Amino acid sequence: MPQFPGAWAEIVARVRENDDEAAEALIQQLYPMVLRIARAHRPSRMAEEDLCQEIFLGVFKSLGQFRGAVPFEHWVSRIAVNTCIDHLRRQRSRPELRWADLPEVEAQTLQSLAADTAEPSAEQNVAARDLVARLLETLDPKDRALIQWFELEDRTVAEVSALTGWNPTLVKVRAFRARRRLRRALDSLLQSPTPPARA
């Protein structure tokens, strides 16, 4: 059985030998990180707990393949991210967002923000966040994850590279393309016919 250096070596070795206490300890130590990833990339129709459970099932199933080439936490985070992306792919979303899809407050907020440079109200800030979430749903899961990491979580290229296993150049290229696709989704929405005022 392959061995690797580091703080996780002993606990992983025990888990590989079907030690239930070691498995429980591994879950407890990694749960906060896995939960953060699940919350950030959870499909809208899936519960956080279910997604976390599936991520840990993937970790335990693949544990025999871990060789220590990357830090154990990075290896687990890759499994978590890939599990989330797989679920996001399965969840079908509409490819394009239209004015008619927006609740009234989001439509009004978008019109206001597009026409005015005044500081948005608290209600408009909430509506704008909801609108960003809707626009993100029009993107491919990998693009959505990249926008989330860079624009909403302020992660670095090195951190995203560690999460995904992609080299830094690939991360930068994919992030650039993801931003461009998000911009196109917003432009498409802004250029679509505005619905009549709601009574």
VEXDREN-714329 format. One record per residue (C-alpha): x, y, z. Coordinates in nm, 3 decimals. Layout:
N
NODE        X        Y        Z
NODE        X        Y        Z
...
% end
This chain:
199
NODE        X        Y        Z
NODE    0.000    0.000    0.000
NODE    0.153    0.337   -0.101
NODE    0.269    0.571    0.171
NODE    0.309    0.947    0.157
NODE    0.459    1.205    0.390
NODE    0.263    1.463    0.584
NODE    0.020    1.517    0.868
NODE   -0.253    1.311    0.703
NODE   -0.042    0.997    0.642
NODE   -0.138    0.815    0.962
NODE   -0.509    0.886    0.952
NODE   -0.534    0.797    0.581
NODE   -0.346    0.473    0.641
NODE   -0.592    0.384    0.919
NODE   -0.892    0.469    0.702
NODE   -0.750    0.245    0.426
NODE   -0.746   -0.035    0.683
NODE   -1.121    0.020    0.749
NODE   -1.072    0.194    1.085
NODE   -1.412    0.355    1.153
NODE   -1.276    0.594    1.418
NODE   -1.015    0.723    1.173
NODE   -1.283    0.768    0.905
NODE   -1.496    0.967    1.150
NODE   -1.195    1.183    1.248
NODE   -1.116    1.247    0.881
NODE   -1.473    1.360    0.815
NODE   -1.476    1.588    1.120
NODE   -1.149    1.756    1.022
NODE   -1.239    1.803    0.655
NODE   -1.610    1.881    0.696
NODE   -1.578    2.264    0.725
NODE   -1.378    2.283    0.400
NODE   -1.610    2.043    0.215
NODE   -1.917    2.232    0.338
NODE   -1.774    2.565    0.214
NODE   -1.719    2.417   -0.132
NODE   -2.063    2.253   -0.136
NODE   -2.234    2.578   -0.033
NODE   -2.051    2.775   -0.300
NODE   -2.126    2.530   -0.583
NODE   -2.442    2.346   -0.479
NODE   -2.708    2.284   -0.744
NODE   -3.026    2.465   -0.642
NODE   -3.226    2.143   -0.613
NODE   -2.980    1.957   -0.389
NODE   -2.944    1.978   -0.010
NODE   -2.602    2.073    0.131
NODE   -2.589    1.765    0.353
NODE   -2.663    1.531    0.063
NODE   -2.392    1.692   -0.146
NODE   -2.138    1.674    0.139
NODE   -2.222    1.309    0.193
NODE   -2.168    1.235   -0.175
NODE   -1.835    1.420   -0.170
NODE   -1.713    1.211    0.124
NODE   -1.830    0.893   -0.047
NODE   -1.615    0.997   -0.344
NODE   -1.320    1.064   -0.113
NODE   -1.342    0.723    0.053
NODE   -1.398    0.545   -0.278
NODE   -1.088    0.709   -0.430
NODE   -0.863    0.699   -0.121
NODE   -0.659    0.411   -0.262
NODE   -0.557    0.635   -0.552
NODE   -0.413    0.913   -0.335
NODE   -0.034    0.914   -0.372
NODE    0.063    1.236   -0.195
NODE    0.166    1.428   -0.507
NODE   -0.045    1.721   -0.381
NODE   -0.148    1.813   -0.025
NODE   -0.432    1.592    0.097
NODE   -0.668    1.888    0.148
NODE   -0.616    1.993   -0.216
NODE   -0.688    1.640   -0.334
NODE   -1.013    1.634   -0.133
NODE   -1.112    1.980   -0.257
NODE   -1.071    1.862   -0.618
NODE   -1.306    1.573   -0.552
NODE   -1.552    1.816   -0.390
NODE   -1.536    2.063   -0.680
NODE   -1.570    1.788   -0.943
NODE   -1.867    1.636   -0.759
NODE   -2.040    1.976   -0.750
NODE   -1.967    2.040   -1.118
NODE   -2.104    1.697   -1.213
NODE   -2.429    1.775   -1.030
NODE   -2.452    2.121   -1.183
NODE   -2.415    1.966   -1.528
NODE   -2.698    1.728   -1.457
NODE   -2.924    2.009   -1.346
NODE   -3.068    2.154   -1.659
NODE   -3.091    2.531   -1.674
NODE   -3.223    2.758   -1.944
NODE   -2.944    2.867   -2.177
NODE   -3.055    3.230   -2.189
NODE   -3.213    3.465   -1.939
NODE   -3.497    3.696   -2.051
NODE   -3.665    3.996   -1.889
NODE   -3.983    3.792   -1.848
NODE   -3.788    3.542   -1.632
NODE   -3.707    3.806   -1.372
NODE   -3.918    3.886   -1.067
NODE   -4.041    4.244   -1.074
NODE   -3.788    4.375   -0.819
NODE   -3.495    4.228   -1.018
NODE   -3.625    4.370   -1.347
NODE   -3.667    4.714   -1.188
NODE   -3.323    4.694   -1.028
NODE   -3.156    4.601   -1.357
NODE   -3.333    4.884   -1.539
NODE   -3.237    5.127   -1.264
NODE   -2.872    5.018   -1.250
NODE   -2.841    5.029   -1.629
NODE   -2.986    5.383   -1.646
NODE   -2.854    5.544   -1.329
NODE   -2.523    5.580   -1.149
NODE   -2.680    5.652   -0.807
NODE   -2.593    5.432   -0.511
NODE   -2.835    5.134   -0.509
NODE   -3.073    5.087   -0.216
NODE   -3.052    4.787    0.020
NODE   -3.343    4.625   -0.166
NODE   -3.167    4.683   -0.498
NODE   -2.847    4.527   -0.361
NODE   -3.037    4.211   -0.265
NODE   -3.211    4.204   -0.604
NODE   -2.877    4.258   -0.781
NODE   -2.726    3.959   -0.595
NODE   -3.024    3.747   -0.698
NODE   -2.984    3.866   -1.057
NODE   -2.614    3.773   -1.056
NODE   -2.710    3.425   -0.931
NODE   -2.960    3.393   -1.219
NODE   -2.701    3.502   -1.474
NODE   -2.450    3.254   -1.331
NODE   -2.706    2.975   -1.380
NODE   -2.691    3.039   -1.755
NODE   -2.320    2.946   -1.758
NODE   -2.153    2.610   -1.789
NODE   -2.076    2.471   -1.438
NODE   -1.699    2.519   -1.480
NODE   -1.746    2.881   -1.589
NODE   -1.984    2.937   -1.299
NODE   -1.730    2.794   -1.053
NODE   -1.452    3.015   -1.191
NODE   -1.664    3.333   -1.161
NODE   -1.763    3.229   -0.807
NODE   -1.401    3.176   -0.702
NODE   -1.248    3.486   -0.860
NODE   -1.526    3.744   -0.840
NODE   -1.722    3.642   -0.531
NODE   -1.460    3.467   -0.315
NODE   -1.149    3.666   -0.423
NODE   -0.940    3.353   -0.468
NODE   -0.598    3.368   -0.636
NODE   -0.492    3.186   -0.952
NODE   -0.275    2.959   -0.735
NODE   -0.572    2.869   -0.511
NODE   -0.795    2.790   -0.809
NODE   -0.516    2.589   -0.967
NODE   -0.488    2.384   -0.645
NODE   -0.867    2.334   -0.634
NODE   -0.898    2.220   -0.995
NODE   -0.563    2.065   -1.080
NODE   -0.539    2.296   -1.385
NODE   -0.210    2.474   -1.450
NODE   -0.214    2.852   -1.380
NODE   -0.215    2.950   -1.749
NODE   -0.520    2.732   -1.813
NODE   -0.692    2.883   -1.508
NODE   -0.633    3.237   -1.643
NODE   -0.756    3.149   -1.993
NODE   -1.068    2.975   -1.864
NODE   -1.143    3.261   -1.622
NODE   -1.112    3.514   -1.906
NODE   -1.353    3.311   -2.120
NODE   -1.595    3.264   -1.829
NODE   -1.606    3.641   -1.768
NODE   -1.665    3.700   -2.138
NODE   -1.954    3.450   -2.143
NODE   -2.109    3.612   -1.834
NODE   -2.081    3.953   -2.001
NODE   -2.249    3.814   -2.313
NODE   -2.534    3.673   -2.100
NODE   -2.585    4.017   -1.941
NODE   -2.563    4.197   -2.277
NODE   -2.814    3.954   -2.426
NODE   -3.054    4.022   -2.138
NODE   -3.012    4.399   -2.167
NODE   -3.073    4.388   -2.543
NODE   -3.381    4.165   -2.522
NODE   -3.721    4.337   -2.537
NODE   -3.823    4.492   -2.205
NODE   -4.154    4.350   -2.083
NODE   -4.450    4.583   -2.037
NODE   -4.491    4.736   -1.693
NODE   -4.665    4.503   -1.453
NODE   -4.989    4.620   -1.302
% end
